[in-house]
Amino acid sequence: MLGGRKEFCLSSSGHIQSVINPPGNAKAKYFLNPQHPADPDTWLAEARQHDGSWWGHWRDWLVARSGPSRLAPELLGHSYYPPQADAPGIYVFSD
């Protein structure tokens, strides 16, 4: 369904637990498998286990796919998409 090179990373914790489980947790681990067998049990059996949080791997993955760092623009918006309101934005106010 999606083009390009794919990678699947399986964390040892549940979704929310993985998101809030920062680096440094000795109990954390994650699994990587460059192959993509259709059967999830086969994928896991052939995967390599890595100790620690998956955050470091994700950071490296993002860096490899990002351009060089650059300064933030001094002004918000664009001539085609002008800013509609000052921060924090009108959507945070309720009647």
C-alpha positions in Angstrom: 0.0 0.0 0.0 2.8 2.4 0.8 5.8 2.9 -1.5 9.4 3.1 -0.6 11.5 1.3 2.0 9.5 0.1 5.0 10.5 -0.7 8.5 8.5 -2.1 11.3 9.6 -1.8 15.0 7.8 -3.8 17.7 8.2 -2.5 21.3 7.9 -4.8 24.3 5.3 -2.6 25.8 1.8 -1.5 24.8 1.2 1.6 22.6 0.8 4.2 25.4 3.5 2.5 27.5 5.9 2.7 24.6 5.3 6.4 23.9 5.8 7.4 27.5 8.6 4.9 28.1 11.7 7.1 27.5 15.3 5.9 27.0 17.0 4.6 30.1 14.5 2.0 31.1 16.4 -1.2 31.7 13.3 -3.3 31.2 12.6 -1.9 27.7 13.3 -3.8 24.5 12.3 -3.7 20.9 12.4 -5.9 17.9 13.5 -5.3 14.3 13.3 -7.5 11.3 14.3 -6.2 7.8 12.2 -8.9 6.2 8.4 -8.6 6.0 6.9 -12.1 6.1 3.1 -12.1 6.1 2.8 -14.2 9.3 3.5 -12.1 12.4 4.8 -15.1 14.4 7.4 -15.7 11.7 8.3 -12.0 11.7 8.9 -12.1 15.5 10.7 -15.4 15.4 13.2 -14.0 12.9 13.4 -10.5 14.4 16.5 -9.3 16.3 15.9 -8.1 19.9 17.4 -4.8 21.0 17.7 -3.8 24.6 16.5 -0.3 25.7 13.9 2.1 24.4 13.1 2.2 20.6 13.4 6.0 20.8 17.1 6.1 19.8 16.4 3.9 16.8 13.5 6.2 15.8 15.7 9.3 16.2 18.3 7.8 14.0 15.6 6.8 11.5 14.3 10.3 11.4 17.7 11.9 11.0 18.5 9.7 8.1 15.4 10.9 6.3 15.5 14.6 7.3 17.2 17.4 5.5 19.8 19.7 7.2 18.8 21.7 10.2 17.8 25.3 9.4 16.6 28.3 11.4 12.9 28.8 12.0 11.3 31.5 9.9 11.1 34.9 11.6 7.5 35.4 10.6 4.7 32.9 10.6 2.6 32.1 7.6 3.1 32.5 3.9 1.5 34.7 1.3 -0.7 31.8 0.2 -1.4 30.7 3.8 -1.4 33.8 6.1 -1.6 33.3 9.9 -5.2 33.5 11.1 -4.6 34.5 14.7 -1.9 35.0 17.3 -0.9 32.1 19.5 -2.4 30.1 21.1 -5.0 30.3 18.4 -8.7 31.0 18.5 -9.6 27.3 18.7 -8.5 27.2 22.4 -11.1 29.7 23.5 -14.7 28.5 24.1 -17.9 30.4 24.6 
